[in-house]
Amino acid sequence: MAEFCEALQGRQSLTEALAHFIRSVGAECGMIVRTHTNEMHPQRVAAHDERRADPVRPLVASYADGQFGRHLQRPRPASLWLRSVEAAEPGHDPHPALAEWQAARRLEEFAVLVLAAGPSIRDHIELHFRHQLSAEVQAAIAAVLPTMARSWAKRQVGVVTRTITCHRTRADALANRPVLGEANPHQLSRAEFRVCLLLSRGLSVEGVSAELGLAKSTVRSHLRSIYAKTGVTSLAELVFRLLDSREAEPRPTLRTA
């Protein structure tokens, strides 16, 4: 907690403080996320993965809204959300992206710690655990979360913006790497790759939905994950990057397995 508070006053790296918090609660990876709720566009503020040096699928996307839906549009600050506990919102089917990623990483629990929630912006921490949380760990997180939320509200001006800019700079380094490259440099899932491939062939979101037999809401959820992984901010920018990829790379084949 001391390191987290120091980081929010600009005296320490927020990413390093997050890493120490992740280790202290026994998580495998996590990120701090800022979501502009009017656009439902999540931005990664800081992230840490204990297995970042291993050949595993990295944590690059936010899964909170896909899992909990509109419940998280105006949550209570300092509230704790657990995938294993929270009931799904009526009419909302959790997006399968989280389950697919967790299965690939052999992870079981997903937690969202709400730091702040206003009319247009929500800030939260996402944590991924190998096993469901014990009552003791849940109690420990619940005990420190109000202090974390208060510290977040009193943070130094510009801390979040500077950290986002730092991540954006790293993302810009990947901007010239083709989205549809054979090496899959942006770590797209198979479903995300198919969506991108069909968009590159001129299909609209509705066309992709019909071609893959998916609801349009599911396609849009895939798009949010693709935006986060590739660093683009809109469908138009993604299509531009995809067309650029087709010119730079041999045409990939649509995998159906």
N, C-alpha and C positions, 0 to 999 in steps of 0.2 A: 504494500500500500504506500509506503514512504516513497519508493521509486516511482510509482505511478503519479503521485502528487508532484514530485520533483519534475517529472517529464512534462506535466501540464503547465508548469511555470517556466518551461524552456531551459531547464538546467540539466536535462538528460534527454537522450533519444527516446521518443515515444515508442518506437519499434522495440528497443531493448527493454523498456519497462514492460511492454506487452509480453515479450518472451519470458521474462521472469515471472509474470503473473500466470502465464500458461503452465509453466513448470510447477509452480506452487500449488495449483489445483489438480495437477495430474492429467492435463489435457495433452493431446498429441499435436494439435495445431489450432490456430485461430486468427481472427482479424478484427480490427475495429472498422466499422462501416458507417458511412454517412449516406442517408437516402433522402433525396428530394422527392417528397411524397406526391407532389402534383404530377411528376413525370414517372415516378416509381423507378428512378435510375440510381442504383447504388454505386457509391464511390468507395474504393478501398482507401482507408486512411493509413493503417499500418497492418502488417501481417507477419506471422512467424509460424514456421513449420519445423518441428523437431526432427523430421525425416527429410529435410530439404536436400540432403546429400545422397539420399537413397533413390533408386530407380522406381519411384512410385508416382502416381498421379498427384501433382501438387495442388494445394489449395489456392485457387485463383478467383473463385466466384462466390458471391453471397447467396445463401440458400434460405434466408429467413422468410422472405415474402412468399417464395414458392411453397414453403412448408406450412406457414401459419396464415397466409392470406390476409384478408382485410382486418383480422384481429390486431395486426401490428401497425395499422395506419395511425392510430392514436393510443398507444399503450401507456400504461402508467410508468413514469420514470422510476428506476431502481427495481423494476419487476424482473423476475427470472422465468424464462420459458424453456421447457424441456420437451423434446420430441416424444419421449416415452410417456409423458404425463398429459400434455395438453390435448384435449379433444379437438378434432377437426371442425372448422366452422361449417354449419349446415350449407350444403351446396358447393363447398370447396373441396376439391380433391387435391391433396398435396402433390406437387409436381414431382415426377419420378427422378429428377436429376440428383437430388440429395441421396436417395436410396441407392442409385447406381454408383455414385461416387463413394459413398460409405462402403458399399460392397467391395469396390475395387481396393479400398484401403483397409478393409476389415475393421471398420469402426462401427460403433453401435449407438452412441448417444450424441445428441446435438443440442446445444444450449444457446440461448440468446439472452444477453444481459442488457437491459435497456438503460442507457445513460441519460438520454434526453429525448423528449418528444414534443415538438411544437406544431403550429399550423402547417408548416411547409417542410420542415427538416426533422428527421429522426436519426439519432446517433446510438449505435449499439455495438456490443462485442459479441462475436460468434465464436463458440468453442466446440471442438470435436474431440470426443473421448472414445477410447477403445472399448470401454464397458460402461454400463449404466452407473450413475453416480450413487455412492453410498449416502445414507442419511447424514453422516457426518460431513461429507464434502458439500452436499446441498446446503446444510446449515451454515457452513463456513462461508460459502459464496453469498448466501442471503444476508449474512451478518455484515460483510464488508461492502456489499453493493450500494447501500444508501450513502456511505462515505465516498465511494467512487463517483456516484452521480453528483453529489454536492461539489466535489473537487472538479468534476468536468464542467459544471456550471460556472465555476470561478477560475477557469483556465486562463492563461495568458492570451491576449488577443493575437491571432495569427498562427497559433501552434498547429491547429488542424490544417489550415490552408497550406502552410509550409510543408507539412508531411505529405499531403496529397500531391503537391507540386513535385516533391521528390520522387514519388511513385510514378507520376505522370512522365517525368523525365526518363525513368527506366523504361516505361512503356513505349516512349518515342523511339528508343533504341531498337525496338522490335517492329517499328512501323514499316520498314522496307522488306520485312520477311513475309513471303506470300501466305495468305490465310489458308489456301488450299495446297500448300506445299506437301510433297510426299512425306517429309519428315514430321509433319504435323507440329510445327514450331509453337503453336498457341495451345496445344494440349486440348483440342476439341474432342468431345465425346463422339461416338459414332452417329448418334442422332443429330448433334449439332453440325457435324460434317455434312450430313445429308441435306440439312436445311440450307447450309451455305452453298452446296453444289447446285441445288435447284434454283436458288436465288441468282446464282451466277449464270444460269441458263435462261434467265429472263422471267421466271415465274414470280408472281406477287405473293404476298403472305397468304391470301386466299387460295392461290394456286398450289402453294407448298402444302397447305392444310389438306386440300383435296387429294393431292398426289400421294401423301404419306398416310392419309386416313387419320389425321390428328385434328383435334379441336383447335380453333384459331388461338384460343387462350394458351394452349400448350405450345404452339409455335412461337407465340410472343414470349413465353417463359424461356424457351430455348434461345431466343434472340437476346434477352437480357443477359443470359449467361455468356453468349458469344460476345456481346458488347464489352463485358467485363474482361474477358480473356484477351481480346484483340485490342482493347483501348479505344475503340470507336464510340461515338456518342449518339449515332442515329442510323436508321435504316439506309438512308441515302449514302452516308459515309461508308457503311459496310459494303453496299453493292459496288461502290467505286473501288474499294480495296479488292473485292472479289474479281471484278473485271480485270484489274491490274494483275491479279494472281494468274488468271487464265492466259494472259499474254506472256507471263514470265515463266510458267511451268508447263510441262506436258499435261494434257488433259487427263484428269483422274477418272476412274470408273466408279459408278455408283455401286457401293457394296450393299448387298441385300441380306447377307448372313447375320 
